[in-house]
Structure formats: C-alpha cells, structure tokens
Amino acid sequence: MSKQSESNFSIGTRITQIGRNPAQQKGFVNSPVYRGSTVIFPTVSDIENNRAEFNYGTMGTPTIANLENAWSELAGAAGTVLSPSGLGAIALALLTTLKAGDHLLMPDSVYKPTRLFCAGLLAKMGIETEYYDPLIGAGIEALFRPNTTTLFLESPGSQSFEIQDVPAMTAQAKARGIATIIDNTWATPVFFRAHEHGCDLSVEAGTKYLGGHSDLLMGVVSANEAWWPALRKTYDLMAMLPGAEDCFLALRGMRTMYLRLKEAEKRGLEMAQWLQSRPEVLKVLHPAFPDCPGHELWKRDFTGSSGLFSIVLKPEYSKASVNHMLDNMAIFAMGYSWGGFESLIIPFNCAEYRTVTTWQPGGRALRLQIGLEDMDDLKADLAAGLERLKMFV
Ligand SMILES: *Cc1c(COP(=O)(O)O)cnc(C)c1O
C-alpha cells in the first residue's frame, strides 16, 4: 500500500499495511499467492527488450516482491532479498561482500552454523575467518588487516547474549571501507534498527519471529543504499529463493509480528525476573538485566527485548540433575529454533566451540523461549523442574 507506506504512522500500524494492495487484488485484503516459472511476453519486441515487471520465476513474483518490499520498509533498508532459510541468508550476505583472499572478522559468540559455514565453505574459497571477543567494541580496529573486507556482528550473541557496541564497531569499519553484516534475528527491526546503527547488511532468520508459528523456514537480507546493488546481484546469480507458500505465510506472520514481539517482551521480562528470584538460579543472561554482558549498550541502542534468554544454574547442580529437570517438563519442550507460539528450553555449553574467548558462566546453562501459554502454568512447570534439580545433588 504505497500511499500509507510513505506515511509517518507508527510501526504497529505500518506492519498491518505494507506488502499488500487491495486495489490491485480485486478488493481482497491479502495478496494472492503467485506460483510460477514462466512469464508470457506478448510480442518479440517485448521479449527482446525485456519489457515485463517480472520476466521469469527466479527473478521474483508479486508474492516475493510484496514480502521483500514490506521488509525493506520495516527495516529502513534500500532493498531486501529472501532465502529459503536463515542460514541461507547468512551465506548470501557473506558471499556478497567476500572474495578469495579476503580476511573476515567473526564474533566468538556467533550462531554455530555460521561458524561451520566459514570453516566448511569460505575456507575452501581461500577466505580466512578470524574470531574476536564480542565485547571488543571499538578495539576491533586493532584486528583490521589490509585484506579485511567484512566485519560480521551478531547482537546479542547466540545462547550467551553478549550485546555488541554496534555503532562503535561499524564506525571503525566504515572508516576503513570494510563492509558490516549483522545477524539481527533476536531483536528484529522492531527492537534494533541495524541500518541506522551503521550496518550495511542485516540478516534475519525469518524462521523465528517473522514466521512466528514454527511452521516455516525463511531467511531475509536487507541492505543500505551502498550495498543493495551488490546484494541483489549475488542473489540473482544464485536464484536460491523460498517457495511461494512460505512467502505467503511469512507475510501473514508479519501482520502479528509487532504484537507478538511486544507480548514476547513482556513475558520474557516477567519470566526472567521470576527466575532471578529463584534460589537455584545463579544468573539471568537477558539483555535487559544487569548480569548480561553489554547490558548498558542494550539500554542505549535497543528499543526492546524479545522472548528468548538464558539462565545459569548454581554450580552444585550436576548434569544428571539438569537432565532429570528437562526430561520431565510438562509444557516447555526441547528443540532448536524459537520465535513460535510454544515455550522451549535447551541446555547448552558455548565453551565446547569457542576459540578466542573462554566461556565460564559458573554453572550449567539453559536457554528459554517464552511462548504464549498461560504464565502461571509456565512458572509452575519451571518451579517443578527446578525442584527436580535437587534430587541428584
Ligand atoms: C535460527 C537462527 C539462524 C538460522 O535460521 P534458520 O532458518 O534456522 O536457518 C540464524 N541466526 C540466528 C541468530 C538464529 O537464531
């Protein structure tokens, strides 16, 4: 809805309007699903001059364009491309800025599959990845080499939740002509304005809060003016796009994303507060709480928090105790991913894969995603679980 898109309505309103146009949809509120490979050209002249809004399925469809355009508006980006998964979007962003012989800087707190992509594919292309302390801030400059072309950020860090000094780091990179990519999945553009904080490319695993229902995989990369042409070119060369139904589901998820995020924020804060008061919990790693590394930066740069955070249990609880807690949860389920309607809990240990920082939180760690179930039921489930910890001490 281009008329409204140019408006100054708040994000909660715009998110209900972007990426659809009832006047072009025979009046229906939502856009139809376009599926297709071939696009018909009426004349030879049309085909020779490539006169078509869409000329082949790999170049996009109205369904894909609706999602891309809506995301660009949401993220304040010059342009957006999609990918069939969040990891695919990370790959697309990295392949846009990197070439053989380059040096890449990655935070030691990065999402583990990103690490595996660097080791398994970028290394094969002659790209060297160096890991850095996510809390290094402006000190990142000391790690820049003549062939450093990309600085990757992820804030907060996967599982361990370190908040990075994004404005300071992107300023250092910009001064040296180094491209910056951020994985902004946790905050989404609703809670962190990546491009306004200096990031050239911003990645979102749409699988999480955009889809919102644990029923689709989706990746999104948005770019500022400087990097948009290169991003679009990389995407067009590979033609790795999500299917039409998944784009439709992502657009449907977008309509409630703001509302769900605000609710996730409220619930996450309430549960983190409750857990902090429990005697079994050593600390809460939630960006809105002072125990979280970089908490002051979160207060300065973010406008909110989502429903995913971690806790560290007191050191007396053994692996057997934690297993007994987790194997018998009634509502919290164990599984990867997050951002859906259901509550999840997983044990983790970043120390197993970090290479330049030591992760010693002081006890066993759990990551929680707070879903949409009744809060009292969720607290009762966790309270019973924390009681079970004591059975093996
Ligand atoms: C889940 C996740 C991804 C990957 O998304 P998929 O769609 O599962 O590939 C990337 N980054 C972060 C921070 C994630 O949590």
The ligand as an ORCA input file, in Angstrom:
! r2SCAN-3c Opt
* xyz 0 1
  C      17.895    -19.731     13.859
  C      18.958    -18.755     13.593
  C      19.533    -18.656     12.335
  C      19.233    -19.609     11.208
  O      17.897    -19.677     10.807
  P      17.369    -20.986     10.050
  O      16.164    -20.504      9.330
  O      17.074    -21.981     11.126
  O      18.447    -21.434      9.130
  C      20.488    -17.673     12.143
  N      20.857    -16.848     13.123
  C      20.325    -16.914     14.342
  C      20.783    -15.954     15.394
  C      19.367    -17.868     14.628
  O      18.864    -17.948     15.862
*
